[in-house]
Amino acid sequence: MAEFVLVPGARLGAWAWADVVPQLRAAGHGAHPLTLSGLAEKRGVPAGQQTHVRDIIDEVERQDLRDVVLVGHSYSGIPVGQAAERIGDRLARVVFLDSSVPVDGEAFVSAWPDDGAAMAALFAANGGFWPVPPATHFAGHGLTDEQIARIVAGATPHPGATLTEPASLAGSLGELPATYVHCLLPGDELDDDVRELLTSERWRLVTMETGHWPMFSQPRELAGILLDAAERHPLIG
């Protein structure tokens, strides 16, 4: 039995996994959706990126989880990747769900134009947070109007410090048993960092014919991919 620790992307909370969790549990696995500090029901809790890394590790250790499949969506691939190498033999596999990946010494905003200067200005204008975007931001991702309304209603501003704080890795992510799930709408290409990691024998690429929020648009298909990832022996990749 695998223990899935499900970490949502920027602005989202554990609630984002509501349509995926029942399917994982029905298959006989544990499923632990996690809200990171400063978001959803934890809004107001100060948080930097390493706070989020610690949130993930604490969840694993608090529940004494073994055979852990860490799942990081979007932004959360960065803290999940760092946590994955720190939980040792508790890790079975890490799944990066259409996500960023951590690069030692670099922040989430490092990949943005002007090394994140515009993002920093946006955070400053919004009290240190990345604001929730309008509904139009989610167009073209295979979401219904109802699903978009659900995301916008549940989302909370994201702590900017988690996006500007650099990642810290002890080793290479390519050494971890990993699955990268690439969502093909609206046609974004894989980042160069991800392409390089996928050359590792321990990494596997899976694609989905949907947009960036598959836990809403295709929860059943996503659950199937996660279950398949859990069945793969970590030494085979």
N, C-alpha and C positions, 0 to 999 in steps of 0.2 A: 504493500500500500504506500502510495506517495503522499506527501504532505505539500500541497500547493500553497505558497504564500504569494498572494496576488496584490501587486502594487500598482495603483493607477497613475496615470500621467498628470501633468500640470493641471491644477485647479480642481481636480476630482478627488473623491473620497472613496472609502470602501463600498459605498452604495453603487458605484459604477459597475461592480461585478455581479449585481443581483441576478442577472439572467444566465450567468455562467456557473456560479457556485452550485446550484442544485444539480446540474448535470455531472459535475465532478464528484459530488457526494453520492449521487445515484450509482456511479460506477465503482463505489467502494473506497474512494480516496478522501483524505482530509482536504478541506479548502478553507483558507484563512485570508479573507480580504482585509487589507490594511489601509487605514487612513494615516497619512504622514502628518507630522507636526505642522501646525499653522493652517490646516485645511479642514473643510467640512466641520464635523463636530469638534475638531481640535483647533478651530480658528482662534487666533489670539495667542497661541503658544509660539514663542520666539523660535525661529528655525533657520539654520544654515544648511548647506548641503551635507555636512558631516552629521548634523542632527538626524537627517533622513537616513543616512547609512546606519546610524545607531538605532533608529526606530525599527529597521528591518532585522538587524541582528538581535535586538531585544525581543522581538516577537518570536523568533526561532528559539532563543534560549529560554524565554519565560515559559513556553509550552513544551520545552524539551523535545523539539521536533527532530526527526531523523528522516532520511530519504527525501530531503527537501527539494522541491522544484520551485525555484525563485522565478517569478514572472514580473518583468518590468515593462510597463507601457510608456512610450513616448519619452518625456523627460526622465521618468523613473528608471530607465535603463542605466542612467549614470550612477545613482546610489545603489541600485541592485547589483551592478557589475562589481562595485567595490565590496559590497556585503558578501557577495558570492565567494570571493577569495578569502574572506575572513571567518567563514563558518566552518571551514575545514571539511572533515569527513562527514559532516551532516548533509552536505550538498550532493544531490543526485544529478541535477542538471539546472542550467539557467536558461530561461527563455526571454529573449529580447523581442518585445512585441512592437514592431514598427517604431523602434526606439532609437534614441541616441545611445552611444556607448561611451564609457569614461575613457579619457586619455590622461595619463599621469601629468599633473601640473597644469591642466587646462580646464576651463570652466565651460558650462553649457553655452554661454554667450560668445565664447571664443570663435565659434563657427559662423557667427553672424557678421554682416558687413561692419566695417570700421571697428572690428574686434569688440563689438557689443556696445559701442558708444551710444547709439540711438536707443538701445534697450535700457541702458543705464539712465538715460534722460527720461524714458517712459516710466521707469520705476520711481524716479525722484518726483515726477509729477503726480504719482498715484500712491504717495505715502509709503514707498518702498515695496510696492507690490506690482505684479504683472496682472493687469485687470482682466476681467472676464470679457471675451470678445462678443460681438453681436451674433445673432443667429445666422447671418449671411456668411460668417466665417466657416460654417460647417457644410455649406453647399458643395455638391460634387463628390461627396464621400459615401454615397449609397445609403444615406439616412432618410427616414421619413420625417415629415414635419413634426410629428409627435415625438419622435426620438430626439430631434434637435431641441425641441422645447424642454424635454426632460433634462438634457445635458445643461442647457443654459440656466434652467431653474435651480439645478443642484450644484452648479459650479460656484467656487469662491475664489477671490483673488489669490494669486500664488506668491509666497514670500520671495522677494527678489534676491535676497542673500543666497538662497539655494542655487540660483542660476549664475551667480558671479563668483562663488567660492570654487577654487580649483579641486579637481579630483585627485585622489592619492591612491596609487596602486603599487603593490609590492612586486608584482610579477606581470606576466603577459596574459591578457584575456584569452589569447589563443590557446592557452593551456587548459582552460576550463571546458568541460563538456557543455556545449551550448547549441541552441536552436535559434536562428534569427527568422522571425516572421515578417515578411515584407508585404505590405498592403499596396495593391497596384493602382488604386484610384487616389488622387487624380493624375497619376502618371509620374510621380516623383521617383528619381533614380536613387539607388543606394549611395550612401556616403562613402567616400574613399576609405575611411577608417573601417567601415563594415566590410567593404570588398576585400580589404587586406586580411581581416580576421577570418573571412570565409575560405581563405586558402588553407586554413588549419584543418587537419584531418579530424579534429574533435568538434568542428562546427558544421552545422547543417542549415541549409536555406529552405524555407517553406514560403510559398506565396499564397495570398488570398485575393480573390476578385472582389475587393471591397475597399473602403476608405480607411482613414486613420483611426477610427473608433469602432473596431469590429466587435467589441463586447456589447455594443448596442445594435449594430447593423447585422451582424452574423454570429450571435452568441453560440448557437448550436455547432456551427462549423469550427469556431474558435475552440470550444470545449474539446472537440474531436482532435484538433491539432495538439492541444495541451496533453490530452490523454496519450496520444502517440509519443509525444516527447518523453513522458514519464516511463514508457515501456522500453526506452532505449538505454542500454547499459552504458554507464558513464565512461567506461574504458574503451568503448567502441566508437561513440560519437556520431 
